[in-house]
Amino acid sequence: MKSFTFQTSPNILFGAGASSKIGELLKGYKATHVLLVTGKNVRGAGLTRKAEAAIAEAGIALTVSEDRVAEPTSHVIEAAAAICRECSVDAVVAIGGGSALDMAKLVAYLAKTPDKLDDIYGIDRATGDRLLLLLVPTTAGTGSEVTPISIVKTRNNEKKAVISPRLIPDCAILDPELTLGLPPHLTAETGIDAVVHAIEAYTGKIKKNPISDQFALKALALLSANLRKVYTDGSDLGARSEMLLGSTLAGMAFANSPVAAVHALAYPIGAIFDVGHGLSNALVLPYVLEFNRPAAEALYAELSEVIQPGYRRQSDAADAAAFIAEIEAICRDCGLPGSLSAVGIGEGDLSKLAEDAMKQKDRLLVNNPRKLDYDQVRAIYASALAGRGPAAGG
């Protein structure tokens, strides 16, 4: 067995109403002044109310940063870090989707170091200290609450990552009640993002390991069993709970066995066309799976019975085909569009998309089970554009 490293959040609190316990958690950490990173919509929907009341009851000072854009730039992040320094904030809490959680990680780091955000993009370039960090997701999707990764949209409209163990939070607080009001389309998009995390972690070429495998398998089982349920009935707390746990487990998996071509091809779609990350993943997912099938067939075959309980294994070829077909069915049943043209992408955009996807060659494409070049990436986009049979590649 090859050697590996597995890292994740040291503390996870899970349960309905868990966000109301944030005050006593912060008190236990001896926090005196908290910056809450959230969004106007999240706060307006009342999703921060219990946490804010608990913080006040604990006698801890609170400053709120809710003027966050959907995908904050380095300017927005560094401005929030400056507020932390000016107000002597000693803890950062985020309540929201993946972008809010990603922002909070960097705010907590930059508030305590002289580093500039533009200088720490990449792997292990953030090596300093950070403020106390607690993350509370309101979607079952990104898994950001347990990962060492923060994705930022740069001034040049590119998506870049800061990856460092320093970004792993002190505590992830999983309160499924906060996900109950998520609209069906966002439920589907964030849910499929988590599904992709599990799949790509399990089939990763470089850092796949026995621990990440177990988290990925359990995550995929929970997500595939519940995504249709929460899409059709968002008030199902049991299904929402299993989705949230599945998302977190998938986050723990891909934080240690990184994602690959699906994410690499999704990033330019999101950055250039302002398409949500989960939807961007869904648009290319079946086509990347089909391209990867020659290299990942045995692994896809293993996953066929995970997402279809009771499925009777036949052959690797048949089982891998059944797996891909079921993934496509989940996307279809959850109302996710099946072609790039559905989000306004045309033939003339494919070269730029492929060029930008290849910028992820060293971070993401290197993890893919099958090697990809520019022409193959463009061919996958071309198939996804038409929504015809997935590209097999050359």
Secondary structure as the mmCIF struct_conf table of DSSP 4:
data_model
#
loop_
_struct_conf.conf_type_id
_struct_conf.id
_struct_conf.beg_label_comp_id
_struct_conf.beg_label_asym_id
_struct_conf.beg_label_seq_id
_struct_conf.end_label_comp_id
_struct_conf.end_label_asym_id
_struct_conf.end_label_seq_id
BEND BEND1 PRO A 10 PRO A 10
STRN STRN1 ILE A 12 PHE A 14
BEND BEND2 GLY A 15 GLY A 15
TURN_TY1_P TURN_TY1_P1 ALA A 16 GLY A 17
HELX_RH_3T_P HELX_RH_3T_P1 ALA A 18 LYS A 21
HELX_RH_AL_P HELX_RH_AL_P1 ILE A 22 GLY A 28
TURN_TY1_P TURN_TY1_P2 TYR A 29 LYS A 30
STRN STRN2 HIS A 33 VAL A 37
STRN STRN3 GLY A 39 GLY A 39
HELX_RH_AL_P HELX_RH_AL_P2 LYS A 40 GLY A 44
TURN_TY1_P TURN_TY1_P3 ALA A 45 THR A 48
HELX_RH_AL_P HELX_RH_AL_P3 ARG A 49 GLU A 57
TURN_TY1_P TURN_TY1_P4 ALA A 58 GLY A 59
STRN STRN4 ALA A 61 SER A 65
STRN STRN5 ASP A 67 ASP A 67
BEND BEND3 ALA A 70 GLU A 71
HELX_RH_AL_P HELX_RH_AL_P4 SER A 74 GLU A 86
TURN_TY1_P TURN_TY1_P5 CYS A 87 SER A 88
STRN STRN6 ALA A 91 GLY A 96
BEND BEND4 GLY A 97 GLY A 97
HELX_RH_AL_P HELX_RH_AL_P5 GLY A 98 LEU A 110
TURN_TY1_P TURN_TY1_P6 ALA A 111 LYS A 112
BEND BEND5 THR A 113 PRO A 114
HELX_RH_3T_P HELX_RH_3T_P2 LEU A 117 ASP A 119
STRN STRN7 GLY A 122 ILE A 123
BEND BEND6 ASP A 124 ASP A 124
BEND BEND7 GLY A 128 GLY A 128
STRN STRN8 LEU A 132 PRO A 137
BEND BEND8 THR A 138 GLY A 141
HELX_RH_3T_P HELX_RH_3T_P3 SER A 144 VAL A 146
BEND BEND9 PRO A 148 PRO A 148
STRN STRN9 ILE A 149 LYS A 153
TURN_TY1_P TURN_TY1_P7 ARG A 155 ASN A 156
BEND BEND10 ASN A 157 ASN A 157
STRN STRN10 LYS A 159 ILE A 163
HELX_RH_3T_P HELX_RH_3T_P4 PRO A 165 LEU A 167
BEND BEND11 ILE A 168 ILE A 168
BEND BEND12 ASP A 170 ASP A 170
STRN STRN11 CYS A 171 LEU A 174
HELX_RH_3T_P HELX_RH_3T_P5 PRO A 176 THR A 179
TURN_TY1_P TURN_TY1_P8 LEU A 180 GLY A 181
HELX_RH_AL_P HELX_RH_AL_P6 PRO A 184 THR A 203
BEND BEND13 LYS A 205 LYS A 207
HELX_RH_AL_P HELX_RH_AL_P7 PRO A 210 THR A 232
TURN_TY1_P TURN_TY1_P9 GLY A 234 SER A 235
HELX_RH_AL_P HELX_RH_AL_P8 LEU A 237 PHE A 254
TURN_TY1_P TURN_TY1_P10 ALA A 255 ASN A 256
BEND BEND14 SER A 257 SER A 257
HELX_RH_AL_P HELX_RH_AL_P9 ALA A 261 PHE A 273
HELX_RH_AL_P HELX_RH_AL_P10 HIS A 277 ILE A 307
BEND BEND15 GLN A 308 GLN A 308
TURN_TY1_P TURN_TY1_P11 PRO A 309 GLY A 310
HELX_LH_PP_P HELX_LH_PP_P1 TYR A 311 ARG A 313
HELX_RH_AL_P HELX_RH_AL_P11 ASP A 316 ASP A 333
TURN_TY1_P TURN_TY1_P12 CYS A 334 GLY A 335
BEND BEND16 GLY A 338 SER A 339
HELX_RH_3T_P HELX_RH_3T_P6 LEU A 340 VAL A 343
TURN_TY1_P TURN_TY1_P13 GLY A 344 GLY A 344
HELX_RH_3T_P HELX_RH_3T_P7 GLU A 347 ASP A 349
HELX_RH_AL_P HELX_RH_AL_P12 LEU A 350 ALA A 357
HELX_RH_3T_P HELX_RH_3T_P8 MET A 358 GLN A 360
TURN_TY1_P TURN_TY1_P14 LYS A 361 LEU A 364
HELX_RH_3T_P HELX_RH_3T_P9 LEU A 365 ASN A 367
BEND BEND17 ASN A 368 ARG A 370
HELX_RH_AL_P HELX_RH_AL_P13 TYR A 374 ALA A 386
TURN_TY1_P TURN_TY1_P15 GLY A 387 GLY A 387
BEND BEND18 GLY A 389 GLY A 389
HELX_LH_PP_P HELX_LH_PP_P2 PRO A 390 ALA A 391
#
